[in-house]
Amino acid sequence: MTFETILNDELIATYTDAGYWVGRTITDYLDDWAERTPDKVAFIDSRRQVTYRELRAEVDRCALGLLETGVKPGDVVSFQLPNWIDWVVLHYACTRIGAISNPLIPIYRAREISFMVALAESKLVVVPRDFRGFDYVAMIDELRPQWPSLERVLVVGGPSSPDSWEEFMATPWEERRDPASLAALRPDPNDVTLLIFTSGTTGEPKGVMHTHNTVVAANNPLPERLGITPDSVIHMASTLAHLTGFLYGARLPVQNGATGVLQDVWDPKAFIDLVERHGVTYTSAATPFLHDVLSVEGIAEHNIDTLVRFCCMGAPIPRALVRLAKDLLPHLHVLGGWGQTENALVTLSRPDDPEDKIVETDGYPWPGMEIRTVELDSDTRVPAGTEGRLQVRGPFLFVGYAKRLEMTRANFEEGGWFDTGDLAMIDEDGYVKLSGRTKDVIIRGGENIPVVYVENALYEDPRIEGVAVVGMPDERLQERAVACVTLKPGATLSFQDMQDFLRERGVARQYWPERLDVLDELPRTPSGKILKYALRDRYAGEQA
């Protein structure tokens, strides 16, 4: 299918002429390294490892199989897989033939998946048989009648059947179609390659579209800024279906001929073991991951001196955590960064930055990315050190929300500035510090909780009269969600009742509020609008 985007010839010329859009796809890099270092390990996961030669062979076989299955350039392939090499193979195979990858977070459940796959009009869905005790096949079987565009489902780790991923990958597709034919399907680097959903702040998830050029450009500055080379060993525990995991776990190693180490279930002790065994040099994760690592008993006794970069995304880094890292792991540089699904990584602190810049700001812009702060009700810039609406433009920006062209345009202002929905201050040195959000969202451990979406789900409970979901402080995760509700006459609702209801509605567990307060009434304006700031003030002095 064809998605409308905001990409135009002027944008293409601007970022191509400036050298940010280099006209390459991720499979171009794979081909380069498969030729130069064919026997080097490309990826390691919990089940196996592959060299660059083996990875290219698997990607090509998968690409031929996708074509034989009926997937064409421009079709969407959805996959809800853990951090396994199969995830990488499938994404690269889609790239090889010009199909669009739609990665889905493994902890999403029926409510989210039904909407996302329907909007994407996916031709193929790939899921694990089960992962962490959840039956994905049963969920897909239940939802399948809602997806008229879906033609096939493949199951990783399932029994022998026509729907087995393992049998699909073992089929000698090259006997039916010449592998050399793949070269003719190389996509235009300005084609959409990624459809990735962000929870945002509204009742429905938004399908963010990126091109080959935007996601390649987002990774290109990392080697110079962070010292990444082909000798680097790059770890990823965040799901590859988040843009952080997608860029720095699934693609960064191959763009640099490095080795990627994928962790499918987060466990800080297991992470330390991976560092010791494989010589991990770099990882990116939300701030709570760093907290967990530094809390491992006897961490200083482990030989993890190879780990020199820990980039924290999605939440501020407490000063105490930076100092603790410096005491326990003096070789490690902790860096903070900020970005969104729509614009990748916009800012990041630098290894030689003073401590104040690392803990009191959200970093400095990447080459090519511009930031500005403007007044709340106009596009007039505000002075350095003054709070305003944070806006971004540059070569990493997305090219639109899928099937939401007017929504896309509404988020851009004159000059190509994207309104991030955040409030921030930019200091005289150009470092940004986020200070609040104009959009109603809670950030729990670096992951957005779409407040309106959760509230809409709770409003479906016949016992609830009114509901407001707000954040309260948490030492480890920065915020946790509290559901403040009023009930209909005679109704009762316990915390367990709320959890059971959200489970029945198929709401992903990470979105469930972690506290329930039943109130006599919600604070409101004279017109009836809920005063959420009053509820936030109520919890401001508490710790979850």
C-alpha positions as CSV (number, residue, x, y, z in Angstrom):
1,M,0.0,0.0,0.0
2,T,1.0,3.7,-0.3
3,F,1.1,6.0,2.7
4,E,0.9,9.7,2.3
5,T,3.8,11.6,3.8
6,I,5.0,15.2,4.1
7,L,8.2,14.4,2.3
8,N,8.9,16.7,-0.7
9,D,11.7,17.5,-3.2
10,E,12.8,20.5,-1.2
11,L,13.4,18.5,2.0
12,I,15.1,15.8,0.1
13,A,17.4,18.3,-1.6
14,T,18.1,20.2,1.6
15,Y,19.3,17.2,3.7
16,T,20.9,15.4,0.8
17,D,23.0,18.4,-0.2
18,A,24.0,19.0,3.4
19,G,25.3,15.4,3.6
20,Y,22.9,14.1,6.2
21,W,20.8,11.9,3.9
22,V,23.4,9.6,2.3
23,G,21.1,7.5,0.1
24,R,21.9,4.1,1.8
25,T,19.7,1.4,3.3
26,I,20.6,-0.9,6.2
27,T,21.1,-3.8,3.8
28,D,23.7,-1.8,1.9
29,Y,25.7,-1.7,5.2
30,L,25.1,-5.5,5.7
31,D,26.4,-6.2,2.2
32,D,29.5,-4.1,2.9
33,W,30.4,-5.9,6.1
34,A,29.5,-9.4,4.8
35,E,32.1,-8.8,2.1
36,R,34.8,-7.1,4.4
37,T,34.4,-9.2,7.6
38,P,32.3,-12.3,6.6
39,D,33.3,-14.4,9.6
40,K,32.9,-11.7,12.3
41,V,30.1,-12.2,14.7
42,A,27.3,-9.8,13.8
43,F,24.7,-10.6,16.5
44,I,24.4,-12.7,19.7
45,D,21.1,-13.4,21.4
46,S,20.0,-15.8,24.2
47,R,19.6,-18.7,21.7
48,R,22.3,-18.4,19.1
49,Q,24.8,-16.2,17.2
50,V,25.4,-15.3,13.5
51,T,28.3,-14.0,11.5
52,Y,27.9,-11.3,8.9
53,R,28.1,-13.9,6.2
54,E,25.4,-16.0,7.9
55,L,23.2,-13.0,8.6
56,R,23.2,-11.9,4.9
57,A,22.4,-15.5,3.8
58,E,19.4,-15.6,6.2
59,V,18.2,-12.2,5.2
60,D,18.3,-13.1,1.5
61,R,16.6,-16.4,2.1
62,C,13.9,-14.7,4.1
63,A,13.5,-11.9,1.5
64,L,13.0,-14.5,-1.2
65,G,10.5,-16.3,1.0
66,L,8.5,-13.1,1.6
67,L,8.2,-12.6,-2.1
68,E,7.0,-16.1,-2.6
69,T,4.5,-15.6,0.1
70,G,3.1,-12.6,-1.7
71,V,4.7,-9.7,0.1
72,K,5.5,-6.9,-2.3
73,P,7.3,-3.6,-2.1
74,G,5.3,-1.2,0.0
75,D,3.4,-3.9,1.9
76,V,3.5,-3.9,5.7
77,V,4.9,-6.8,7.7
78,S,4.1,-6.7,11.4
79,F,6.2,-8.6,13.9
80,Q,5.8,-8.9,17.7
81,L,9.1,-10.7,18.5
82,P,11.4,-10.5,21.5
83,N,15.0,-9.3,21.1
84,W,16.0,-12.3,19.0
85,I,18.1,-12.5,15.8
86,D,15.0,-13.6,14.0
87,W,13.7,-10.0,14.6
88,V,16.8,-8.6,12.8
89,V,16.6,-11.1,9.9
90,L,12.9,-10.2,9.3
91,H,13.5,-6.4,9.4
92,Y,16.5,-6.6,7.1
93,A,14.6,-8.9,4.7
94,C,11.7,-6.4,4.5
95,T,14.3,-3.7,3.7
96,R,15.8,-5.9,1.0
97,I,12.5,-6.0,-1.0
98,G,11.1,-2.6,-0.1
99,A,8.5,-3.8,2.3
100,I,7.7,-1.7,5.4
101,S,8.6,-3.1,8.9
102,N,6.0,-2.7,11.6
103,P,7.6,-3.9,14.9
104,L,5.3,-4.4,17.8
105,I,6.3,-4.3,21.5
106,P,6.1,-7.9,22.9
107,I,4.1,-6.7,26.0
108,Y,1.3,-5.2,23.9
109,R,-1.9,-7.2,24.1
110,A,-5.1,-7.5,22.1
111,R,-6.4,-3.9,22.5
112,E,-3.2,-2.4,21.1
113,I,-2.4,-5.0,18.5
114,S,-5.9,-5.1,17.0
115,F,-5.7,-1.4,16.3
116,M,-2.1,-1.3,15.1
117,V,-2.3,-4.2,12.6
118,A,-5.6,-2.9,11.3
119,L,-4.3,0.6,10.6
120,A,-1.1,-0.8,9.0
121,E,-3.2,-3.2,6.8
122,S,-0.5,-5.7,7.4
123,K,0.0,-8.5,4.8
124,L,2.0,-10.7,7.2
125,V,2.2,-11.1,11.0
126,V,5.1,-12.9,12.8
127,V,4.8,-13.8,16.5
128,P,6.5,-16.2,18.9
129,R,4.6,-19.3,20.0
130,D,4.9,-18.0,23.5
131,F,7.2,-15.6,25.4
132,R,7.2,-15.1,29.1
133,G,4.1,-17.3,29.5
134,F,1.9,-15.5,27.0
135,D,0.1,-17.3,24.2
136,Y,0.6,-15.0,21.2
137,V,-0.9,-17.4,18.7
138,A,-4.2,-17.5,20.6
139,M,-4.4,-13.7,20.6
140,I,-3.7,-13.5,16.9
141,D,-6.3,-16.2,16.1
142,E,-8.9,-14.2,18.0
143,L,-8.0,-11.0,16.3
144,R,-7.5,-12.3,12.8
145,P,-11.1,-11.8,11.5
146,Q,-10.6,-8.1,12.1
147,W,-7.8,-7.8,9.6
148,P,-9.0,-8.4,6.0
149,S,-5.6,-7.5,4.6
150,L,-3.8,-10.2,6.5
151,E,-2.8,-13.1,4.3
152,R,-0.5,-15.1,6.5
153,V,0.8,-15.6,10.1
154,L,4.2,-17.2,10.9
155,V,5.0,-18.5,14.3
156,V,8.5,-18.6,15.8
157,G,9.1,-21.7,17.9
158,G,5.8,-23.3,17.1
159,P,5.1,-26.9,16.1
160,S,5.9,-28.2,12.6
161,S,3.2,-26.7,10.3
162,P,2.8,-24.4,7.2
163,D,2.9,-21.5,9.7
164,S,6.2,-22.4,11.2
165,W,8.9,-19.7,10.9
166,E,11.6,-22.3,11.2
167,E,10.2,-24.3,8.3
168,F,9.7,-21.0,6.3
169,M,13.4,-20.2,6.9
170,A,14.5,-23.8,6.0
171,T,12.7,-23.7,2.7
172,P,15.2,-23.3,-0.2
173,W,13.4,-20.4,-1.7
174,E,16.5,-19.7,-3.9
175,E,15.5,-22.8,-5.9
176,R,12.3,-21.0,-6.9
177,R,13.5,-17.5,-7.4
178,D,17.0,-16.2,-8.4
179,P,18.6,-14.4,-5.4
180,A,20.2,-12.0,-8.0
181,S,16.6,-10.7,-8.6
182,L,16.7,-9.0,-5.2
183,A,19.0,-6.3,-6.4
184,A,16.3,-4.9,-8.7
185,L,14.0,-4.5,-5.6
186,R,16.4,-2.2,-3.7
187,P,14.1,0.5,-2.4
188,D,14.6,4.3,-2.9
189,P,16.2,5.6,0.3
190,N,13.4,8.1,0.6
191,D,10.7,5.4,0.7
192,V,9.1,4.6,4.0
193,T,10.8,1.7,5.7
194,L,9.5,1.9,9.2
195,L,6.0,2.1,10.7
196,I,6.4,2.3,14.5
197,F,3.7,3.2,16.9
198,T,4.0,5.7,19.7
199,S,1.5,5.9,22.5
200,G,1.5,9.7,22.3
201,T,-1.2,11.5,24.3
202,T,-4.5,10.7,22.6
203,G,-6.9,7.8,22.7
204,E,-5.3,6.0,19.8
205,P,-1.7,5.1,19.1
206,K,0.0,7.0,16.2
207,G,1.9,5.2,13.5
208,V,5.1,7.1,13.0
209,M,6.7,6.7,9.5
210,H,10.4,6.9,8.9
211,T,12.4,6.5,5.6
212,H,15.6,4.7,5.1
213,N,17.4,8.1,5.0
214,T,15.9,9.4,8.3
215,V,16.9,6.3,10.3
216,V,20.3,5.9,8.8
217,A,21.0,9.6,9.4
218,A,20.0,9.2,13.1
219,N,22.8,6.7,13.7
220,N,25.5,8.3,11.6
221,P,26.8,10.8,14.2
222,L,27.2,8.2,16.9
223,P,30.7,6.9,16.0
224,E,32.3,10.4,16.3
225,R,30.4,11.5,19.4
226,L,30.7,8.2,21.3
227,G,33.8,6.5,19.9
228,I,32.0,3.6,18.2
229,T,34.1,1.5,15.8
230,P,34.0,-2.0,14.3
231,D,35.6,-3.2,17.5
232,S,32.7,-2.1,19.6
233,V,30.3,-4.6,21.2
234,I,26.9,-3.0,21.4
235,H,24.3,-4.3,23.9
236,M,20.5,-3.8,23.8
237,A,17.9,-4.9,26.4
238,S,15.2,-2.4,25.5
239,T,12.8,-3.9,23.1
240,L,13.8,-3.6,19.5
241,A,10.3,-2.4,18.8
242,H,11.1,0.9,20.6
243,L,13.0,3.4,18.5
244,T,15.9,3.2,21.0
245,G,16.1,-0.6,20.5
246,F,15.5,-0.3,16.8
247,L,18.2,2.2,16.1
248,Y,20.9,1.2,18.6
249,G,20.2,-2.5,19.0
250,A,19.1,-3.7,15.6
251,R,20.9,-1.3,13.3
252,L,23.8,0.5,14.9
253,P,26.1,-2.6,15.0
254,V,25.6,-3.2,11.3
255,Q,26.1,0.4,10.3
256,N,29.5,0.2,12.0
257,G,30.5,-3.4,11.3
258,A,30.4,-4.1,15.1
259,T,28.9,-6.9,17.1
260,G,25.4,-6.6,18.7
261,V,24.4,-8.4,21.9
262,L,20.6,-8.7,22.3
263,Q,19.0,-9.4,25.7
264,D,15.4,-10.5,25.5
265,V,14.5,-10.4,29.3
266,W,16.0,-7.6,31.4
267,D,18.0,-8.9,34.4
268,P,20.9,-6.7,35.7
269,K,22.9,-9.7,36.8
270,A,22.5,-11.3,33.4
271,F,23.6,-8.0,31.8
272,I,26.8,-8.0,33.9
273,D,27.4,-11.6,32.8
274,L,27.0,-10.5,29.1
275,V,29.5,-7.7,29.6
276,E,32.0,-10.1,31.1
277,R,31.5,-12.8,28.5
278,H,31.4,-10.7,25.3
279,G,33.3,-7.5,26.3
280,V,30.3,-5.2,25.9
281,T,31.5,-1.6,25.4
282,Y,28.2,0.3,24.9
283,T,24.6,0.1,25.9
284,S,21.5,2.4,25.7
285,A,18.5,2.1,28.0
286,A,16.1,4.0,30.2
287,T,17.5,5.4,33.4
288,P,16.0,2.6,35.7
289,F,18.2,0.1,33.9
290,L,21.3,2.0,35.2
291,H,19.8,2.1,38.7
292,D,19.3,-1.7,38.5
293,V,22.9,-2.4,37.4
294,L,24.4,-0.2,40.1
295,S,22.2,-2.0,42.7
296,V,23.7,-5.4,41.9
297,E,25.5,-6.6,45.0
298,G,29.3,-6.9,44.5
299,I,29.3,-5.2,41.1
300,A,32.8,-3.8,41.7
301,E,34.1,-7.3,41.9
302,H,33.1,-8.1,38.3
303,N,35.4,-7.6,35.4
304,I,33.3,-5.2,33.3
305,D,35.9,-2.6,32.5
306,T,35.1,-2.9,28.8
307,L,31.8,-1.1,29.4
308,V,32.7,2.6,28.8
309,R,29.3,4.1,27.6
310,F,25.9,3.9,29.2
311,C,23.4,6.2,27.4
312,C,20.3,6.9,29.4
313,M,17.2,7.7,27.4
314,G,13.8,8.8,28.3
315,A,14.2,10.2,31.9
316,P,16.5,12.5,33.8
317,I,19.6,11.0,35.4
318,P,19.6,11.7,39.2
319,R,22.9,13.3,40.3
320,A,23.3,10.6,43.0
321,L,23.2,7.9,40.3
322,V,25.9,9.6,38.2
323,R,28.2,9.9,41.2
324,L,27.5,6.3,42.3
325,A,28.4,5.1,38.8
326,K,31.6,7.1,39.0
327,D,32.5,5.5,42.3
328,L,31.6,1.9,41.4
329,L,32.6,2.0,37.7
330,P,35.2,4.7,37.2
331,H,35.8,3.7,33.6
332,L,32.1,4.2,32.7
333,H,30.8,7.4,31.2
334,V,27.0,7.9,31.9
335,L,25.4,10.1,29.3
336,G,21.8,11.5,29.1
337,G,19.8,12.0,25.9
338,W,16.4,13.0,24.7
339,G,14.3,12.2,21.7
340,Q,11.0,10.9,20.5
341,T,9.7,8.3,18.2
342,E,9.0,11.1,15.7
343,N,12.6,12.5,15.8
344,A,14.9,9.8,17.1
345,L,17.7,11.1,19.3
346,V,17.8,14.8,19.2
347,T,20.1,15.7,22.1
348,L,22.8,13.8,24.0
349,S,25.5,14.8,26.5
350,R,29.1,14.3,25.6
351,P,31.7,12.2,27.3
352,D,33.8,15.2,28.3
353,D,30.8,17.2,29.6
354,P,31.0,18.5,33.2
355,E,28.8,16.8,35.7
356,D,26.3,19.7,35.8
357,K,25.6,19.4,32.1
358,I,25.0,15.6,32.4
359,V,22.7,15.7,35.4
360,E,21.0,19.1,35.0
361,T,20.3,19.0,31.2
362,D,19.0,16.6,28.6
363,G,22.0,17.0,26.4
364,Y,23.3,18.9,23.3
365,P,21.8,18.6,19.8
366,W,23.2,16.2,17.3
367,P,24.7,17.5,14.1
368,G,21.9,18.7,11.8
369,M,19.3,18.7,14.5
370,E,18.0,22.2,15.5
371,I,16.0,23.0,18.7
372,R,14.2,26.1,19.8
373,T,11.8,27.2,22.5
374,V,8.9,29.5,21.7
375,E,6.1,31.2,23.6
376,L,3.1,29.0,24.6
377,D,0.7,30.8,22.3
378,S,2.9,31.9,19.4
379,D,6.0,30.9,17.4
380,T,8.1,33.8,18.9
381,R,11.3,32.5,20.3
382,V,12.0,33.0,24.0
383,P,15.4,34.0,25.5
384,A,18.0,31.4,26.7
385,G,17.1,30.1,30.2
386,T,13.3,30.8,29.7
387,E,10.7,28.1,29.5
388,G,8.9,27.6,26.3
389,R,7.4,25.0,23.9
390,L,10.2,22.9,22.6
391,Q,10.3,22.5,18.8
392,V,12.7,20.5,16.6
393,R,13.7,20.3,13.0
394,G,16.3,18.3,11.2
395,P,17.2,15.2,9.1
396,F,16.1,12.7,11.7
397,L,12.4,13.8,11.7
398,F,9.7,11.4,10.7
399,V,7.7,11.9,7.5
400,G,4.2,11.6,8.9
401,Y,1.7,9.7,10.9
402,A,0.2,6.9,8.9
403,K,-3.2,7.8,7.5
404,R,-3.2,10.9,9.7
405,L,-1.9,13.5,7.2
406,E,-3.8,16.4,8.7
407,M,-2.7,15.4,12.3
408,T,0.8,15.4,11.0
409,R,0.5,18.9,9.5
410,A,-1.1,20.2,12.7
411,N,2.1,19.3,14.6
412,F,4.4,21.4,12.3
413,E,4.8,25.1,12.2
414,E,6.2,27.4,9.6
415,G,9.7,26.6,8.6
416,G,9.4,22.9,9.2
417,W,9.5,23.1,13.0
418,F,7.9,20.1,14.8
419,D,6.1,20.8,18.0
420,T,7.3,18.1,20.5
421,G,4.6,18.7,23.1
422,D,7.3,19.3,25.7
423,L,8.2,22.4,27.7
424,A,11.9,23.1,28.0
425,M,14.6,25.7,28.6
426,I,17.7,26.0,26.4
427,D,20.7,27.4,28.2
428,E,23.3,29.8,26.7
429,D,25.5,26.9,25.7
430,G,22.7,25.3,23.7
431,Y,21.9,22.5,26.1
432,V,18.2,21.7,26.6
433,K,16.5,20.9,29.9
434,L,12.9,19.6,29.7
435,S,10.7,21.1,32.4
436,G,7.3,19.8,31.7
437,R,4.8,18.6,29.1
438,T,2.1,20.4,27.2
439,K,0.6,17.0,26.4
440,D,-1.0,14.8,28.9
441,V,1.4,11.8,29.3
442,I,3.1,10.0,32.1
443,I,6.7,8.8,31.6
444,R,7.3,5.6,33.6
445,G,10.9,4.5,33.4
446,G,11.4,6.1,30.0
447,E,8.2,4.7,28.5
448,N,5.2,6.8,27.7
449,I,1.9,5.9,29.3
450,P,-0.9,7.3,27.1
451,V,-3.2,8.8,29.7
452,V,-6.3,9.4,27.6
453,Y,-6.0,5.9,26.2
454,V,-6.0,4.4,29.7
455,E,-8.8,6.7,30.9
456,N,-10.9,5.7,27.9
457,A,-10.4,2.1,28.8
458,L,-11.4,2.7,32.4
459,Y,-14.5,4.7,31.4
460,E,-15.8,1.4,29.9
461,D,-16.1,0.0,33.4
462,P,-19.8,0.3,34.2
463,R,-18.8,1.0,37.9
464,I,-16.8,4.1,37.2
465,E,-18.5,7.5,36.9
466,G,-15.4,9.7,36.4
467,V,-11.7,9.0,36.0
468,A,-8.4,10.9,35.8
469,V,-5.0,9.2,35.5
470,V,-2.0,11.3,36.8
471,G,1.6,10.6,37.7
472,M,3.1,10.5,41.1
473,P,6.9,10.6,41.9
474,D,8.9,7.4,42.1
475,E,12.5,7.1,43.1
476,R,13.5,4.5,40.5
477,L,11.0,5.0,37.6
478,Q,10.5,8.8,38.0
479,E,6.7,8.4,37.8
480,R,4.0,5.9,38.3
481,A,0.4,6.2,37.3
482,V,-2.5,6.7,39.8
483,A,-6.1,6.2,38.8
484,C,-8.3,8.7,40.5
485,V,-12.0,7.6,40.1
486,T,-15.5,8.4,41.3
487,L,-18.0,5.6,41.3
488,K,-21.6,5.3,40.3
489,P,-24.2,5.0,43.1
490,G,-23.9,1.8,45.0
491,A,-20.8,0.6,43.1
492,T,-17.5,-0.6,44.7
493,L,-14.1,-1.0,43.0
494,S,-11.0,-2.5,44.4
495,F,-7.5,-2.3,43.0
496,Q,-7.7,-6.0,42.0
497,D,-11.1,-5.2,40.3
498,M,-9.4,-2.5,38.2
499,Q,-6.6,-4.8,37.2
500,D,-9.0,-7.6,36.2
501,F,-11.0,-5.2,34.1
502,L,-8.0,-3.8,32.2
503,R,-6.8,-7.4,31.7
504,E,-10.2,-8.4,30.2
505,R,-10.1,-5.3,27.9
506,G,-6.7,-6.4,26.6
507,V,-4.8,-3.3,27.8
508,A,-1.1,-3.8,28.0
509,R,0.1,-4.4,31.5
510,Q,2.7,-1.6,31.5
511,Y,-0.2,0.9,31.0
512,W,-2.1,-0.3,34.1
513,P,-2.2,2.3,36.9
514,E,-0.2,1.2,40.0
515,R,-2.5,2.8,42.5
516,L,-6.2,3.3,42.7
517,D,-7.8,6.2,44.7
518,V,-11.6,6.2,44.9
519,L,-12.7,9.8,45.6
520,D,-16.0,11.4,46.5
521,E,-15.5,13.9,43.6
522,L,-12.8,15.0,41.2
523,P,-11.6,18.6,41.3
524,R,-13.1,20.5,38.3
525,T,-13.4,23.9,36.7
526,P,-16.8,25.6,36.7
527,S,-17.2,24.3,33.2
528,G,-16.6,20.7,34.4
529,K,-13.1,20.1,33.2
530,I,-11.0,18.0,35.6
531,L,-8.2,19.9,37.2
532,K,-5.4,17.5,36.8
533,Y,-2.8,19.9,38.2
534,A,-4.7,19.7,41.5
535,L,-4.5,15.9,41.5
536,R,-0.8,16.1,40.6
537,D,-0.2,18.5,43.5
538,R,-2.0,16.0,45.8
539,Y,0.7,13.4,45.1
540,A,3.7,15.7,44.6
541,G,5.1,15.1,48.0
542,E,4.6,11.3,48.0
543,Q,6.7,8.4,46.7
544,A,4.9,5.5,45.0
